[in-house]
Amino acid sequence: MKRIVVVGASAAGLAAAETLRREGYDGTLTLVGDEPHAPYDRPPLSKQILSGEWGTKQLPLRPYEVLDSLGLDLRLGMAATGLDTTDRTVRLADGSQVAYDGLIVATGVRPRRLPGAGAHVLRTLDDALALRGLLGPGRRLVVVGAGFLGAEAAAVARKLGARVTLIEPAPVPLAQAVGHEVGQVLSHAHREHGVDLRTGVSVRAVTEDGVLLDDGELVEADEILVAVGSSPNTDWLADSGLTVRDGLVCDEYCQAGQGVYGAGDVARWHNPLFGVSMRIEHRTNAAEQGMAAARNLLHPEARKPFAPVPYFWSDQYDMKIQAYGYLRGHDEVAVVDGDLAGRRFLAAYRTGDRVTGVLAVGMPPKAIRPWRQTVAAGAAWREAVPAETTGAPVNEVA
């Protein structure tokens, strides 16, 4: 291959570009990004950047001299608008085209929005900086969506002295991701820190005065943050012939088509470790998948399935939350160390007859790391989880 194009200049795209060079590719390497900024880290946006603990200089994934050393044809501030897989060209927003022999799609996701205008979202550096300057003592912030992003932003806003209302349509926040009991633990933490957490409530629209609920109530706010999930950035692939279904559909090698691979938040691939198709919106997975896609594109004769144990973390108040595995769709949760009431525990997740995930709150890293191998090995539940915890209900926190 003489020319490889990577579309998406964030964690997955940069990891792919670096891997290609590290693996010996010396042809033309184009990295396309729709933001004007050099590749930067996104998890700190809802934490250190929003709180003001970090400045923008701490955010880039690599120093400029390292980027220069990669010898990239860098196209920043330039979105991809179309893909022709027959002629093997990527169309850009300025009307130009970039030819490729190999292509890696790493275009990430975009925030979903609600009807009405005036609400903030939190996906880019510019989003975070715009909201940061508007939070402070006495300011009224309504956060719509109590997933990890919304919960982190709510926690930061409370630390800054803002009055926070957190609205979530589900009865228990994050229950779909981490389970009912663990979701309750996180809910109590927010209420203890003064957040007005409203669950089982839906928002009809955003207004200039606040958010209008389905029952007609207006929750007044100075600022509104909508954190109701994301949509994969696949619109530019509409006429490409590639399969798009809640993401760019890829096989276990991250391949989506002839000479085309996917990586990061935009990619839906078959993970053979769990036997399911998944799309993971977490920082660690983005980097790992970028590297895997690059290697498989460059060395098709030695391709390896991408079968990771996904990892994610979240910081909320004084709680450090870490998880390995695929927790969604689990059949059982068992606390194997610590206790829920003290918000210091380690919980294992069962799907079928195997351990498919583990989550820790307030525990040291050494407590959870051995469980990663347990998940990777597909360990049987009865062998990995102590008998006294198996089948016992997880006590709810009052």
C-alpha positions as CSV (number, residue, x, y, z in Angstrom):
1,M,0.0,0.0,0.0
2,K,1.3,3.4,-1.0
3,R,-1.4,5.5,0.7
4,I,-3.4,4.9,3.9
5,V,-6.0,7.3,5.1
6,V,-7.2,7.5,8.7
7,V,-10.5,9.4,9.2
8,G,-10.9,10.6,12.7
9,A,-8.1,12.4,14.6
10,S,-8.8,11.4,18.2
11,A,-7.6,8.5,20.4
12,A,-8.4,5.7,17.9
13,G,-7.2,7.5,14.8
14,L,-4.0,8.6,16.4
15,A,-3.3,5.1,17.8
16,A,-3.8,3.7,14.3
17,A,-1.4,6.2,12.7
18,E,1.3,5.6,15.3
19,T,0.9,1.8,15.0
20,L,1.2,2.0,11.2
21,R,4.5,3.9,11.5
22,R,5.8,1.7,14.3
23,E,5.0,-1.4,12.2
24,G,7.1,-0.1,9.4
25,Y,4.7,1.6,7.0
26,D,6.6,4.4,5.2
27,G,4.0,5.4,2.6
28,T,1.8,8.5,2.6
29,L,-0.3,8.6,5.7
30,T,-3.2,11.0,5.9
31,L,-5.0,11.8,9.2
32,V,-8.3,13.6,8.8
33,G,-10.0,15.3,11.7
34,D,-13.1,17.5,11.8
35,E,-11.9,19.6,14.7
36,P,-9.1,22.2,14.3
37,H,-7.3,21.0,17.4
38,A,-4.5,18.4,17.4
39,P,-5.6,15.0,18.8
40,Y,-6.5,15.4,22.5
41,D,-7.8,13.3,25.3
42,R,-11.6,13.4,25.9
43,P,-12.2,11.8,29.3
44,P,-10.8,14.9,31.2
45,L,-13.3,17.1,29.5
46,S,-16.0,16.2,32.0
47,K,-13.5,16.1,34.9
48,Q,-10.3,18.1,35.0
49,I,-11.2,20.6,32.2
50,L,-14.7,21.2,33.3
51,S,-13.6,21.8,36.9
52,G,-10.7,24.1,35.9
53,E,-8.1,21.8,37.4
54,W,-6.4,21.5,34.0
55,G,-5.6,24.0,31.3
56,T,-5.8,23.2,27.6
57,K,-2.0,22.5,27.4
58,Q,-2.5,19.3,29.4
59,L,-5.0,17.8,27.0
60,P,-3.1,16.9,23.8
61,L,-2.5,13.2,23.4
62,R,1.0,13.8,22.0
63,P,3.4,16.9,21.9
64,Y,3.6,18.6,18.5
65,E,7.1,17.3,17.9
66,V,5.9,13.7,18.2
67,L,3.1,14.4,15.7
68,D,5.7,15.9,13.4
69,S,7.9,12.8,13.7
70,L,5.1,10.7,12.3
71,G,5.3,12.4,8.9
72,L,1.6,12.8,8.6
73,D,-0.4,14.5,5.9
74,L,-2.5,16.2,8.6
75,R,-5.9,17.5,7.6
76,L,-7.4,19.2,10.7
77,G,-10.6,21.1,10.7
78,M,-11.7,19.2,7.7
79,A,-14.7,16.8,8.0
80,A,-15.1,13.8,5.7
81,T,-18.3,14.1,3.7
82,G,-18.4,10.9,1.6
83,L,-16.6,7.7,0.7
84,D,-16.4,6.0,-2.7
85,T,-15.2,2.4,-2.1
86,T,-15.0,1.6,-5.8
87,D,-12.6,4.5,-6.7
88,R,-11.2,4.3,-3.2
89,T,-11.5,8.0,-2.4
90,V,-12.6,10.0,0.6
91,R,-14.4,13.2,0.0
92,L,-13.7,16.2,2.3
93,A,-15.8,19.2,3.2
94,D,-13.7,21.6,1.1
95,G,-14.6,19.6,-2.0
96,S,-11.3,17.8,-2.3
97,Q,-10.7,14.1,-2.5
98,V,-8.0,11.9,-0.9
99,A,-7.2,8.6,-2.5
100,Y,-6.4,5.5,-0.4
101,D,-5.2,2.0,-0.7
102,G,-6.2,1.3,2.9
103,L,-8.7,3.2,5.0
104,I,-9.3,3.2,8.8
105,V,-12.7,4.8,9.9
106,A,-12.4,6.3,13.4
107,T,-14.9,9.1,13.2
108,G,-16.3,8.6,16.7
109,V,-19.7,9.8,17.8
110,R,-21.8,13.0,18.2
111,P,-24.1,13.9,21.1
112,R,-27.8,13.4,20.8
113,R,-29.9,16.5,21.4
114,L,-33.3,17.4,22.6
115,P,-36.0,19.6,20.9
116,G,-35.4,23.2,21.6
117,A,-32.4,25.4,21.6
118,G,-29.9,26.8,24.1
119,A,-28.6,23.6,25.8
120,H,-25.0,22.5,26.1
121,V,-23.5,19.2,25.1
122,L,-20.2,17.9,26.2
123,R,-18.1,16.1,23.5
124,T,-15.4,18.5,22.4
125,L,-12.9,20.8,24.0
126,D,-14.9,23.8,22.9
127,D,-18.0,22.3,24.5
128,A,-16.2,21.9,27.8
129,L,-14.7,25.4,27.8
130,A,-18.0,27.0,27.0
131,L,-19.7,25.3,29.9
132,R,-16.8,25.7,32.4
133,G,-17.1,29.5,32.4
134,L,-20.8,29.4,33.3
135,L,-20.6,27.2,36.4
136,G,-20.1,28.6,39.9
137,P,-21.7,29.2,43.3
138,G,-25.4,29.6,43.1
139,R,-25.7,28.9,39.4
140,R,-28.5,26.6,38.5
141,L,-27.5,23.7,36.2
142,V,-29.9,21.1,34.9
143,V,-28.3,17.9,33.6
144,V,-30.5,15.7,31.4
145,G,-29.2,12.2,31.5
146,A,-27.6,10.4,34.4
147,G,-25.2,8.2,32.5
148,F,-21.5,8.4,33.3
149,L,-21.0,11.7,31.4
150,G,-24.0,13.4,33.0
151,A,-23.1,12.1,36.4
152,E,-19.5,13.2,36.2
153,A,-20.5,16.7,35.0
154,A,-23.1,16.9,37.9
155,A,-20.4,16.0,40.4
156,V,-18.0,18.6,39.1
157,A,-20.7,21.3,39.1
158,R,-21.6,20.6,42.7
159,K,-17.9,20.9,43.7
160,L,-17.9,24.3,42.0
161,G,-20.9,25.3,44.1
162,A,-23.6,25.1,41.5
163,R,-27.2,24.0,42.3
164,V,-27.7,20.8,40.2
165,T,-30.8,19.0,39.1
166,L,-30.0,15.7,37.5
167,I,-32.9,14.2,35.4
168,E,-33.0,10.6,34.3
169,P,-35.9,8.8,32.5
170,A,-35.0,5.4,33.9
171,P,-36.1,4.4,37.4
172,V,-32.4,3.8,38.4
173,P,-29.5,5.6,36.7
174,L,-27.0,3.4,34.9
175,A,-29.0,0.2,35.8
176,Q,-28.8,-1.0,32.2
177,A,-25.0,-0.7,32.3
178,V,-24.0,-1.7,35.8
179,G,-27.1,-3.2,37.4
180,H,-30.0,-2.0,39.6
181,E,-28.1,-2.3,42.9
182,V,-24.9,-0.6,41.8
183,G,-27.0,2.1,40.1
184,Q,-28.7,2.8,43.4
185,V,-25.3,3.2,45.2
186,L,-24.3,5.9,42.7
187,S,-27.7,7.6,43.0
188,H,-27.4,7.9,46.8
189,A,-23.9,9.4,46.4
190,H,-25.3,12.2,44.3
191,R,-28.2,12.9,46.7
192,E,-25.8,13.0,49.6
193,H,-23.8,15.7,47.8
194,G,-26.9,17.8,47.3
195,V,-27.9,16.9,43.8
196,D,-31.7,17.0,43.1
197,L,-31.8,13.7,41.4
198,R,-35.1,13.0,39.6
199,T,-35.6,9.5,38.2
200,G,-38.4,8.1,36.0
201,V,-38.8,11.6,34.5
202,S,-38.7,12.5,30.8
203,V,-37.9,15.9,29.2
204,R,-40.2,17.1,26.5
205,A,-38.1,20.1,25.3
206,V,-35.4,22.6,26.2
207,T,-36.6,26.2,26.7
208,E,-34.9,29.5,27.3
209,D,-36.0,29.3,31.0
210,G,-35.1,25.6,31.7
211,V,-36.4,22.2,30.7
212,L,-40.0,21.3,30.1
213,L,-40.9,17.8,31.5
214,D,-43.4,15.5,30.0
215,D,-45.9,16.2,32.8
216,G,-45.8,20.0,31.9
217,E,-43.5,21.0,34.8
218,L,-40.8,23.6,34.0
219,V,-37.5,23.0,35.8
220,E,-35.8,26.4,35.7
221,A,-32.1,26.6,35.0
222,D,-29.4,29.1,34.2
223,E,-27.6,26.4,32.1
224,I,-28.7,23.1,30.7
225,L,-26.4,20.1,29.8
226,V,-27.9,17.4,27.6
227,A,-26.1,14.1,28.1
228,V,-28.6,11.6,26.7
229,G,-26.2,9.4,24.7
230,S,-24.5,9.6,21.4
231,S,-24.9,8.6,17.7
232,P,-22.1,7.1,15.6
233,N,-20.7,9.5,13.0
234,T,-21.6,7.4,10.0
235,D,-23.6,9.8,7.9
236,W,-20.7,10.3,5.5
237,L,-20.7,6.6,4.8
238,A,-24.3,6.6,3.5
239,D,-23.6,5.8,-0.1
240,S,-20.4,3.8,0.4
241,G,-21.9,0.4,0.3
242,L,-20.5,-0.4,3.8
243,T,-22.9,-1.8,6.3
244,V,-24.0,0.7,8.9
245,R,-26.2,-0.4,11.9
246,D,-25.7,1.7,15.1
247,G,-22.1,2.1,14.0
248,L,-19.9,0.8,11.2
249,V,-20.4,-3.0,11.2
250,C,-17.1,-4.8,11.2
251,D,-16.0,-8.5,11.6
252,E,-13.8,-9.9,14.4
253,Y,-10.8,-8.4,12.6
254,C,-12.3,-4.9,12.6
255,Q,-12.7,-5.1,8.8
256,A,-15.8,-3.4,7.3
257,G,-15.0,-3.8,3.6
258,Q,-12.3,-4.3,1.1
259,G,-9.3,-2.4,2.5
260,V,-11.5,-0.7,5.1
261,Y,-11.3,-1.1,8.8
262,G,-13.1,0.5,11.8
263,A,-11.9,1.6,15.2
264,G,-13.1,3.4,18.3
265,D,-16.6,4.6,19.2
266,V,-17.9,4.4,15.7
267,A,-17.1,0.7,15.1
268,R,-19.5,-2.1,15.9
269,W,-17.5,-5.3,15.7
270,H,-17.9,-9.0,16.7
271,N,-16.0,-9.6,19.9
272,P,-15.3,-13.4,19.9
273,L,-14.4,-13.4,23.6
274,F,-18.0,-12.7,24.4
275,G,-19.6,-14.0,21.2
276,V,-21.6,-10.8,20.6
277,S,-21.5,-7.7,18.4
278,M,-20.6,-4.6,20.5
279,R,-19.8,-1.0,20.2
280,I,-17.7,0.5,23.0
281,E,-17.5,4.2,23.8
282,H,-14.5,4.1,26.2
283,R,-11.1,5.6,25.9
284,T,-9.0,2.5,26.4
285,N,-10.9,0.5,23.8
286,A,-10.5,3.3,21.3
287,A,-6.7,3.1,21.5
288,E,-6.5,-0.7,21.6
289,Q,-8.9,-1.0,18.6
290,G,-7.0,1.6,16.6
291,M,-3.8,-0.4,17.1
292,A,-5.5,-3.7,16.2
293,A,-7.2,-2.3,13.0
294,A,-3.9,-0.8,11.9
295,R,-2.0,-4.1,12.3
296,N,-4.7,-6.1,10.5
297,L,-4.8,-3.6,7.6
298,L,-1.1,-3.6,7.2
299,H,-0.5,-7.4,7.7
300,P,-3.6,-9.2,6.3
301,E,-1.7,-12.4,6.1
302,A,-1.2,-12.4,9.9
303,R,-4.5,-10.9,11.0
304,K,-5.7,-11.5,14.6
305,P,-9.2,-11.2,16.0
306,F,-9.8,-8.2,18.2
307,A,-11.0,-9.8,21.4
308,P,-10.4,-7.4,24.3
309,V,-11.7,-7.3,27.8
310,P,-13.2,-3.8,27.7
311,Y,-12.2,-1.4,30.5
312,F,-13.7,1.8,31.7
313,W,-13.4,4.1,34.7
314,S,-15.3,7.1,36.1
315,D,-14.6,9.7,38.8
316,Q,-17.6,11.0,40.8
317,Y,-16.9,13.0,44.0
318,D,-14.5,10.8,46.0
319,M,-15.5,7.6,44.2
320,K,-13.2,5.9,41.7
321,I,-15.3,3.5,39.6
322,Q,-13.5,0.9,37.5
323,A,-14.8,-2.0,35.4
324,Y,-13.6,-4.8,33.2
325,G,-15.6,-6.9,30.8
326,Y,-19.1,-6.6,29.2
327,L,-21.6,-5.9,31.9
328,R,-24.7,-5.3,29.7
329,G,-27.3,-8.0,29.6
330,H,-26.0,-9.7,32.7
331,D,-28.1,-12.2,34.6
332,E,-26.7,-11.8,38.1
333,V,-24.5,-9.5,40.2
334,A,-22.7,-10.6,43.3
335,V,-20.6,-8.5,45.7
336,V,-17.4,-10.5,46.3
337,D,-15.5,-8.0,48.4
338,G,-16.5,-5.0,50.6
339,D,-20.1,-3.7,50.9
340,L,-22.5,-1.5,49.0
341,A,-23.5,0.7,51.9
342,G,-19.9,1.8,52.5
343,R,-19.4,2.5,48.8
344,R,-16.3,0.4,48.8
345,F,-16.9,-2.9,47.0
346,L,-16.1,-5.2,44.2
347,A,-19.0,-6.8,42.3
348,A,-18.8,-9.7,39.7
349,Y,-21.3,-10.1,36.8
350,R,-22.6,-13.3,35.4
351,T,-24.0,-13.9,32.0
352,G,-25.1,-17.5,31.4
353,D,-22.7,-19.7,33.3
354,R,-19.6,-17.5,33.1
355,V,-18.1,-14.4,34.6
356,T,-18.4,-11.6,32.0
357,G,-17.5,-8.5,34.1
358,V,-16.4,-7.0,37.3
359,L,-16.8,-3.5,38.7
360,A,-15.1,-1.9,41.7
361,V,-16.0,1.3,43.6
362,G,-13.5,2.7,46.1
363,M,-11.1,-0.3,45.8
364,P,-7.4,-0.2,45.0
365,P,-6.4,-1.3,41.5
366,K,-4.7,-4.4,42.8
367,A,-8.2,-5.6,44.0
368,I,-9.7,-5.6,40.5
369,R,-6.8,-6.4,38.2
370,P,-6.8,-10.2,38.8
371,W,-10.4,-10.3,37.8
372,R,-9.5,-9.1,34.3
373,Q,-7.8,-12.5,33.6
374,T,-10.9,-14.2,35.1
375,V,-13.1,-12.5,32.5
376,A,-10.6,-13.1,29.7
377,A,-10.4,-16.8,30.5
378,G,-14.2,-17.1,30.3
379,A,-14.1,-18.6,33.8
380,A,-17.1,-20.5,35.0
381,W,-19.2,-18.6,37.6
382,R,-19.4,-21.3,40.1
383,E,-15.6,-21.7,40.1
384,A,-14.7,-18.0,40.2
385,V,-17.3,-16.6,42.6
386,P,-17.3,-17.8,46.3
387,A,-20.2,-20.1,47.0
388,E,-21.6,-17.9,49.8
389,T,-22.2,-15.0,47.4
390,T,-23.6,-17.0,44.5
391,G,-27.3,-16.8,44.3
392,A,-27.5,-14.5,47.3
393,P,-29.4,-11.3,46.6
394,V,-27.5,-8.1,46.6
395,N,-28.9,-6.0,49.5
396,E,-30.4,-2.7,48.4
397,V,-29.1,0.5,50.0
398,A,-31.9,2.3,51.9
